[in-house]
Amino acid sequence: MGVTEEAEIDRLPIDILSHIFFLISSFTDLAQASRVCEKWRQAVKQSLGRRESLSFSGWKMDDDSTARVVCLAYSLKELDISRSRWGCQITDNGLYKISSAKCVSNLTSISLWGMTGITDKGVLQLTIVLWSCRHVTESGLILLVNKCRKLQSMNVWGTRFPMDCFISLLAISPALQIKI
């Protein structure tokens, strides 16, 4: 009886496969690769987890698929959900699903350019987390609250602001929930 030999690529450890998949920017290709076998699925998940930047601009994505990918990208810092010719069709529901992802507190930039399905209701799902951001000043906080008048929640645990600063923020936006 002949023994079938394992293909060379099947001998690669998940970390190496993950690095290879990290170099692929096409979500279609990553989705197809994740269907090859369980090992490849895990490698694709790992590769998404390492990404610091994701752009869905030009990709035909919906609420569920976009939220699924963002939830896997736990190191994400920049998220571009801009709409281009075919582009993303994210609604308030998709933004709500994205707001529960672990990476939301790491985001430094989010672009929602051209997203007609997002309203104030969706944007209000986002929470500003400034946990242990010791280089943010009082004037930075006041500017943020002045520009984001509908901001509902802000986590400033681990920062060193005087109580007067929080009183000033509440004077600007009385409904703001400040988590200290």
Secondary structure, 3 states (H helix, E strand, C coil): CCCCCCCHHHHCCHHHHHHHHHCCCCHHHHHHHHCCCHHHHHHHHHHHHCCCEEECCCCCCCHHHHHHHHHHCCCCCEEECCCCCCCCCCCHHHHHHHHCCHHHHHCCEEECCCCCCCCHHHHCCCCEECCCCCCCCHHHHHHHHHHCCCCCEEECCCCCCCHHHHHHHHHHCCCCEEEC
